[in-house]
Amino acid sequence: MPETHQICTTRAIPRLGDGDKPSPWIRKQFGVTRGVVGFVDSRRDRREGLLDIVRYASYTRIVDMPTPPPTEAELNVLKVLWQQGPSTVRNVHEELYRNTEVGYTTTLKLLQNMFAKRLVKRNEEQRQHVYSAAVSEQRTLNDLVRRWVDSTFAGSPAALAMRALDRKRVTREELAALKALVSRLEARERGQG
């Protein structure tokens, strides 16, 4: 759910006209552009004449932005979390970087960045933070494939499938699953037509 923050400030603007709120022109000229609450009081200034003190609220709204696609390293972390469920930084680090020179703090920073991007959730109730995937595996992989098909294969999933099948050996089971998928797609197409 988006959060809303409100900052109330006051500003003196020249009095131009009667009424309890400044005109759109005054709002624009003096930077009182959003969320005017109303005039608070008036005061006289030697140089400016009669001024109105305006209380106005400036709103900053944090909106639900689409989750950015994960990087390759982030996708590897997500795969661990999808397979093992909620895990500590240590568990993720050992699973991914067991026999490498990558440090624990690198994994920690990666998970912190993923938390900021809302790719993972963090449970802070325990001494060690426990992270879990905040995005579903199927939806994430579908989005990645869709982006890749659009950018690399001019939006043609068939071009991707043909390229993949041409470059790598397919088992009998995989071939049977592909034939079944093609049959389902053909049946769906006939049902719509």
N, C-alpha and C positions, 0 to 999 in steps of 0.2 A: 504494500500500500504506500503511495507516495506520501512524503512528509511535507509539511508546510512550515516555513519559518517566517516570523513576522518581526519587523524592526520598526518601532515607532520613533519618529523624530519630529522636531518642530522647525519651522522656517518662517521668517518674516518676509512678506511680499507686499508690494504697494496695494493699497485699497483702490480698486477700480470697480465701482458699482456696488450696489447693495446685494444682499443675499448671504446665505450661510455657507456657500461653497464658491471657490474661484471659478471663473469661466474657463472654458477649454483653452483659450488663448493665454490666459495667465498661467494656467497649469503648464503649458508648453514652454512659455518664455522663462519661467523661473524653476523649471525642473521638477515641479510637483506633478509628476506624470501618472503615478499609480496610487490607488487606494486612499484617496483623500478621505479623512474622517470628518473634518470640518474645522471651522475657525475656532480657535481657543479663546483668544482675546485680542484687543487692539492696544497699540501703544503709539506714542508720538515720537518721531525721530526728528532732530534738528535739520538734517540734510534732506531726508526723504519725505517728510510730512507724515501723514497718518499711515501706519503700517498695521497689517493684520498678522497675528501669529497663527500659523496654520499647523495643525497636527496632521501628519499624514503617515501612512504605513507603506513601507516598501516590502513587497513580497518576493521571496525567492522560493520557487517551487521545484522540488526534485521530482521529476516525472519518471514513470516507468519507461526506461529506454530499452530497446532490444538488447539482449545479452550479446556481446561481441563474440565472434567465433573463437574457439580456443586455438592457441598456437600448438605446434607439435608437442612441445614439452608439457603444456597444460592438458592436452589430449591424453598423453601418457599417464598423467596423474589421475585424470577422470576415469581411465580404464581400470586403474587399481581400485579406485573408490567404487566403481560400478561392480567390480568382481568381489571385493572383500567387504564392502559396506563401510560404515563409519570407521575411521582410522586416525591414529595419532600421526604427527609429523614423522616420528621415528619409524613407524610401520611403513609409511609411504616411501620414506627415504631408503630403507632396507630393501624394499621390493624393487624399486627402480634402479638404485645406484649401488647395490651390494658390492660389486667387484670393480668399482670405478673410483676415481679420485674426487668425485663431486662431493662437496661438503654438506653437512646437515643444514647449515645456515642457508645454503642455496635452495634446498627443498623448502625450508621454512619461508623464505622470501617469496618463492613461487606460489606457495599456498596462500600467503597473505595477499599477494597480487590477485590471485584467483578469487579470494573472498571479496576484495574491493570491486572486482568485475562481476560479482554475483554468480560465479560459476560453481562455487562451493559454499556450504553453510559451515558455521563454526559453533561448537558447543563449548562454552567457557565455564561450565559448572564444575568441571573436574580440574585438578591441578594441571594436567596436560590438556591442551586444547585438542578436541576431537573434530575432525573435518569429515563432511559427507558431501556427496554430489548434490548440487542444487538444480542441475539440469538433467533431463532424462537422456538415457543412452540413445534410444531410437530417434528422438527428435534432433538431438545434436548431430548424429551421424547423417541423418536425412538432410539436414541443413548444409552440412559440409559437402555432401555429394552433390546437392542441388547447386551450390555455389561453384563447385568445380566443373560440373557439366556446363553451366552457363558460361563460365569464363574460358574453359579449355575446349569444349566440344560444341560451341555455338548453340547451346541449349538442347542438344540431341542426346537423350539417354541411350538411344540405339547405337550411336557412334561410340559412346563409352563402352557399352557392352561388347560390341564387335571388336574394338581395339583390345579390351581385356582378354577376351576369349582367344584372340589371335596370338597374343604374346605369351600366354601361360597355359600349361596343360590342365585340363578339366577332368575330374574324376567322373566315373559313371553316376555316382550319387548326385554330384553337382549338376551334371547334364540332365538327369531326370528331374531335378528340382527346377531347372531352367525351363524345360519343356512344359512342366506343370504350370509354371508362372505364365508362359506364353499362352497356354490354353485358357487360363483364367482371364487374361487380358483380352483374348479374342472373344470369349463368352460375354464379358462385360461390354465390349464394343458392339456385339450383335444385339444385346439387350437394350442399348441406348438408341440404336439405329432404327 
